[in-house]
Amino acid sequence: MNKREDFGKYLHDHYPELFSKELYPECGIGWFDIIDDLSRQISAYVKALPTQTQRYAEVVQIKEKFGGLRYYVQYHNLTDDQIQEIESLIRVAESRTAVTCEDCGDDGSMVSPRKYWMRTLCGACINNYDMGDTPNGI
């Protein structure tokens, strides 16, 4: 197994109320701590709700887009206020990825290493990134 598959299994095993199956994050391992923290917070929130037979929230995709984290959830049997509570947790985690290197987890910033492609990387990881055939990717 690779790190992404291992992490998908970890999320499924630790947060079964959010992950009905192993879901492999489509982002670098540098954000795995942020994803774990977010999953823990959402899990605690839905566990505190009254017990029901159906899930309250199910994570359907985790990926990088435009240099930031996207954490998509499908909601069931929740009020608009409850959904907004969870969405606010997601927005905080997504904002954390704007200053965290996607590859290693160190402090980073949003860069455009390739034409039309945004990434959040630290100085060391940007130096290891294939810049393509144009200077600074632009």
MIKOLVO-543891 format. One line per 10 residues: their letters; for each residue x, y, z of N, C-alpha, C. Coordinates in nm, 3 decimals, m for minus. Layout:
% MIKOLVO-543891
A) X,Y,Z,X,Y,Z,X,Y,Z ~ ...
END
This chain:
% MIKOLVO-543891
MNKREDFGKY) 0.085,m0.119,0.000,0.000,0.000,0.000,0.088,0.124,0.000 ~ 0.035,0.234,m0.057,0.108,0.359,m0.051,0.049,0.447,0.060 ~ 0.111,0.562,0.083,0.069,0.649,0.194,m0.076,0.695,0.178 ~ m0.119,0.721,0.056,m0.256,0.767,0.033,m0.356,0.657,0.066 ~ m0.326,0.533,0.025,m0.415,0.421,0.057,m0.415,0.395,0.207 ~ m0.297,0.402,0.270,m0.289,0.385,0.416,m0.375,0.489,0.487 ~ m0.369,0.614,0.440,m0.446,0.720,0.503,m0.595,0.702,0.479 ~ m0.633,0.655,0.360,m0.773,0.626,0.333,m0.827,0.520,0.427 ~ m0.748,0.417,0.453,m0.787,0.312,0.548,m0.794,0.369,0.689 ~ m0.697,0.452,0.725,m0.696,0.516,0.857,m0.825,0.597,0.879
LHDHYPELFS) m0.862,0.680,0.782,m0.983,0.762,0.796,m1.106,0.674,0.813 ~ m1.118,0.569,0.732,m1.231,0.477,0.740,m1.236,0.408,0.877 ~ m1.121,0.364,0.926,m1.115,0.291,1.053,m1.142,0.381,1.173 ~ m1.094,0.507,1.168,m1.107,0.597,1.283,m1.236,0.680,1.283 ~ m1.293,0.702,1.166,m1.413,0.784,1.157,m1.520,0.715,1.071 ~ m1.564,0.597,1.113,m1.660,0.522,1.030,m1.794,0.594,1.014 ~ m1.826,0.684,1.105,m1.951,0.759,1.092,m1.944,0.861,0.978 ~ m1.823,0.890,0.929,m1.806,0.984,0.817,m1.767,0.916,0.687 ~ m1.697,0.803,0.699,m1.643,0.734,0.581,m1.702,0.594,0.572 ~ m1.797,0.575,0.481,m1.860,0.444,0.467,m1.769,0.346,0.393
KELYPECGIG) m1.667,0.399,0.328,m1.569,0.317,0.257,m1.435,0.390,0.264 ~ m1.330,0.320,0.226,m1.199,0.385,0.223,m1.200,0.489,0.111 ~ m1.164,0.611,0.145,m1.163,0.722,0.052,m1.021,0.775,0.047 ~ m0.962,0.778,m0.070,m0.822,0.817,m0.084,m0.813,0.965,m0.117 ~ m0.758,1.046,m0.026,m0.745,1.189,m0.053,m0.662,1.215,m0.178 ~ m0.711,1.304,m0.260,m0.644,1.341,m0.385,m0.564,1.469,m0.361 ~ m0.469,1.460,m0.267,m0.383,1.573,m0.234,m0.254,1.517,m0.175 ~ m0.159,1.605,m0.152,m0.031,1.563,m0.096,m0.041,1.527,0.051 ~ 0.055,1.450,0.098,0.055,1.402,0.237,0.080,1.513,0.338 ~ 0.126,1.628,0.293,0.149,1.740,0.385,0.022,1.790,0.451
WFDIIDDLSR) m0.091,1.763,0.392,m0.219,1.809,0.448,m0.290,1.701,0.530 ~ m0.231,1.584,0.544,m0.300,1.475,0.614,m0.333,1.509,0.759 ~ m0.246,1.582,0.830,m0.278,1.621,0.968,m0.399,1.714,0.973 ~ m0.408,1.805,0.877,m0.523,1.897,0.871,m0.652,1.818,0.844 ~ m0.644,1.723,0.752,m0.760,1.640,0.720,m0.800,1.555,0.840 ~ m0.703,1.500,0.911,m0.731,1.421,1.030,m0.797,1.507,1.138 ~ m0.743,1.627,1.163,m0.802,1.717,1.262,m0.946,1.751,1.226 ~ m0.969,1.784,1.100,m1.104,1.819,1.054,m1.199,1.701,1.069 ~ m1.156,1.584,1.029,m1.240,1.464,1.040,m1.273,1.436,1.186 ~ m1.177,1.455,1.275,m1.200,1.435,1.418,m1.304,1.533,1.470
QISAYVKALP) m1.296,1.659,1.429,m1.391,1.762,1.474,m1.532,1.732,1.424 ~ m1.545,1.698,1.298,m1.677,1.668,1.242,m1.734,1.542,1.306 ~ m1.649,1.443,1.326,m1.693,1.319,1.390,m1.748,1.347,1.530 ~ m1.677,1.427,1.607,m1.723,1.460,1.743,m1.856,1.534,1.736 ~ m1.871,1.622,1.639,m1.995,1.698,1.625,m2.112,1.605,1.595 ~ m2.098,1.516,1.497,m2.211,1.429,1.461,m2.237,1.323,1.568 ~ m2.133,1.280,1.641,m2.155,1.184,1.750,m2.236,1.246,1.863 ~ m2.229,1.377,1.879,m2.303,1.446,1.985,m2.450,1.465,1.949 ~ m2.486,1.443,1.824,m2.626,1.454,1.782,m2.703,1.330,1.827 ~ m2.835,1.339,1.836,m2.915,1.222,1.875,m2.889,1.103,1.782
TQTQRYAEVV) m2.888,0.985,1.837,m2.861,0.864,1.760,m2.972,0.838,1.660 ~ m2.930,0.807,1.538,m3.024,0.769,1.432,m2.964,0.653,1.355 ~ m3.047,0.585,1.282,m2.997,0.471,1.205,m2.924,0.517,1.079 ~ m2.957,0.634,1.027,m2.894,0.684,0.907,m2.779,0.778,0.943 ~ m2.678,0.782,0.858,m2.567,0.875,0.877,m2.617,1.019,0.873 ~ m2.548,1.106,0.946,m2.576,1.248,0.937,m2.493,1.313,0.827 ~ m2.368,1.268,0.814,m2.277,1.328,0.717,m2.186,1.220,0.662 ~ m2.159,1.227,0.534,m2.068,1.132,0.472,m1.970,1.208,0.383 ~ m1.843,1.190,0.406,m1.741,1.253,0.324,m1.737,1.179,0.191 ~ m1.750,1.254,0.082,m1.756,1.191,m0.050,m1.632,1.219,m0.134
QIKEKFGGLR) m1.556,1.325,m0.101,m1.433,1.350,m0.175,m1.345,1.446,m0.097 ~ m1.214,1.420,m0.104,m1.113,1.509,m0.047,m1.008,1.529,m0.155 ~ m0.983,1.656,m0.190,m0.888,1.679,m0.297,m0.827,1.819,m0.287 ~ m0.727,1.841,m0.371,m0.667,1.972,m0.388,m0.732,2.035,m0.510 ~ m0.765,2.163,m0.499,m0.816,2.237,m0.614,m0.775,2.383,m0.598 ~ m0.718,2.439,m0.703,m0.671,2.578,m0.701,m0.576,2.604,m0.584 ~ m0.494,2.505,m0.550,m0.393,2.520,m0.446,m0.444,2.503,m0.304 ~ m0.571,2.472,m0.286,m0.627,2.456,m0.152,m0.704,2.327,m0.137 ~ m0.734,2.293,m0.014,m0.809,2.172,0.018,m0.956,2.189,m0.016 ~ m1.016,2.084,m0.068,m1.160,2.076,m0.085,m1.205,1.947,m0.016
YYVQYHNLTD) m1.299,1.960,0.075,m1.347,1.850,0.159,m1.499,1.849,0.141 ~ m1.547,1.755,0.058,m1.688,1.753,0.020,m1.765,1.653,0.105 ~ m1.878,1.700,0.160,m1.961,1.619,0.249,m2.104,1.616,0.196 ~ m2.165,1.500,0.205,m2.307,1.484,0.173,m2.381,1.477,0.307 ~ m2.484,1.560,0.323,m2.555,1.571,0.450,m2.690,1.499,0.446 ~ m2.728,1.444,0.562,m2.856,1.375,0.577,m2.917,1.414,0.711 ~ m3.044,1.445,0.710,m3.119,1.469,0.835,m3.057,1.574,0.926 ~ m3.000,1.678,0.868,m2.943,1.787,0.948,m3.016,1.916,0.915 ~ m3.025,2.003,1.014,m3.083,2.135,0.990,m2.981,2.222,0.918 ~ m3.029,2.333,0.865,m2.938,2.427,0.800,m2.832,2.478,0.897
DQIQEIESLI) m2.871,2.503,1.022,m2.774,2.550,1.122,m2.667,2.444,1.149 ~ m2.707,2.319,1.158,m2.610,2.211,1.181,m2.514,2.198,1.062 ~ m2.568,2.209,0.942,m2.483,2.204,0.824,m2.384,2.320,0.825 ~ m2.431,2.438,0.861,m2.342,2.555,0.866,m2.232,2.538,0.969 ~ m2.263,2.473,1.081,m2.160,2.445,1.183,m2.048,2.360,1.123 ~ m2.087,2.255,1.054,m1.988,2.165,0.992,m1.913,2.239,0.881 ~ m1.985,2.314,0.799,m1.921,2.388,0.690,m1.820,2.490,0.743 ~ m1.847,2.548,0.858,m1.751,2.644,0.915,m1.623,2.572,0.959 ~ m1.635,2.451,1.009,m1.516,2.371,1.042,m1.436,2.342,0.916 ~ m1.506,2.309,0.809,m1.440,2.281,0.681,m1.367,2.404,0.630
RVAESRTAVT) m1.431,2.521,0.636,m1.368,2.644,0.586,m1.240,2.676,0.664 ~ m1.240,2.654,0.795,m1.120,2.679,0.875,m1.007,2.586,0.829 ~ m1.037,2.459,0.811,m0.935,2.363,0.766,m0.885,2.400,0.627 ~ m0.976,2.438,0.539,m0.935,2.476,0.404,m0.844,2.598,0.407 ~ m0.872,2.692,0.497,m0.785,2.810,0.506,m0.647,2.774,0.562 ~ m0.641,2.673,0.647,m0.511,2.627,0.699,m0.423,2.574,0.587 ~ m0.483,2.514,0.486,m0.403,2.458,0.377,m0.341,2.567,0.290 ~ m0.394,2.687,0.295,m0.338,2.797,0.216,m0.201,2.841,0.267 ~ m0.164,2.797,0.386,m0.034,2.834,0.443,0.045,2.710,0.487 ~ 0.005,2.593,0.436,0.070,2.466,0.470,0.112,2.395,0.343
CEDCGDDGSM) 0.239,2.357,0.335,0.291,2.288,0.217,0.217,2.156,0.198 ~ 0.163,2.139,0.079,0.088,2.018,0.047,0.177,1.895,0.044 ~ 0.305,1.912,0.014,0.396,1.799,0.003,0.456,1.754,0.135 ~ 0.493,1.850,0.224,0.564,1.810,0.346,0.498,1.855,0.476 ~ 0.403,1.949,0.471,0.334,1.994,0.591,0.398,2.113,0.660 ~ 0.513,2.161,0.611,0.576,2.281,0.668,0.498,2.405,0.626 ~ 0.539,2.521,0.679,0.478,2.646,0.637,0.498,2.663,0.487 ~ 0.395,2.707,0.419,0.403,2.724,0.275,0.322,2.842,0.229 ~ 0.324,2.865,0.101,0.244,2.972,0.042,0.199,2.927,m0.096 ~ 0.095,2.993,m0.144,0.041,2.958,m0.274,0.133,3.009,m0.383
VSPRKYWMRT) 0.167,2.920,m0.474,0.256,2.953,m0.586,0.195,2.896,m0.713 ~ 0.247,2.942,m0.824,0.205,2.890,m0.954,0.328,2.829,m1.020 ~ 0.363,2.705,m0.983,0.486,2.645,m1.035,0.477,2.606,m1.182 ~ 0.358,2.593,m1.234,0.337,2.561,m1.375,0.224,2.648,m1.426 ~ 0.225,2.672,m1.553,0.122,2.756,m1.613,m0.018,2.702,m1.578 ~ m0.102,2.791,m1.526,m0.241,2.759,m1.491,m0.255,2.656,m1.378 ~ m0.154,2.639,m1.297,m0.160,2.540,m1.190,m0.118,2.606,m1.060 ~ m0.202,2.599,m0.959,m0.170,2.655,m0.828,m0.136,2.542,m0.733 ~ m0.038,2.566,m0.648,m0.002,2.471,m0.542,0.032,2.552,m0.418 ~ 0.022,2.491,m0.303,0.071,2.551,m0.180,0.192,2.471,m0.138
LCGACINNYD) 0.309,2.535,m0.143,0.436,2.466,m0.121,0.529,2.552,m0.035 ~ 0.623,2.488,0.030,0.729,2.558,0.102,0.846,2.581,0.006 ~ 0.945,2.654,0.050,1.060,2.683,m0.036,1.134,2.559,m0.081 ~ 1.154,2.464,0.009,1.226,2.342,m0.026,1.149,2.259,m0.128 ~ 1.019,2.247,m0.110,0.939,2.164,m0.202,0.922,2.230,m0.338 ~ 0.915,2.364,m0.342,0.904,2.431,m0.472,1.031,2.409,m0.551 ~ 1.146,2.401,m0.482,1.273,2.376,m0.551,1.279,2.236,m0.609 ~ 1.204,2.142,m0.551,1.201,2.004,m0.600,1.092,1.981,m0.703 ~ 1.010,2.081,m0.728,0.895,2.066,m0.817,0.937,2.090,m0.961 ~ 0.886,2.009,m1.052,0.913,2.026,m1.194,0.838,2.150,m1.242
MGDTPNGI) 0.911,2.253,m1.280,0.853,2.381,m1.317,0.799,2.383,m1.461 ~ 0.817,2.277,m1.534,0.770,2.277,m1.671,0.869,2.350,m1.761 ~ 0.823,2.395,m1.873,0.914,2.455,m1.971,0.911,2.608,m1.972 ~ 0.847,2.670,m1.872,0.845,2.816,m1.869,0.897,2.866,m1.735 ~ 0.961,2.982,m1.731,1.011,3.036,m1.604,0.897,3.060,m1.506 ~ 0.914,3.014,m1.385,0.814,3.028,m1.278,0.677,2.976,m1.316 ~ 0.674,2.892,m1.420,0.548,2.831,m1.459,0.451,2.924,m1.528 ~ 0.492,3.047,m1.552,0.398,3.145,m1.610,0.429,3.165,m1.757
END
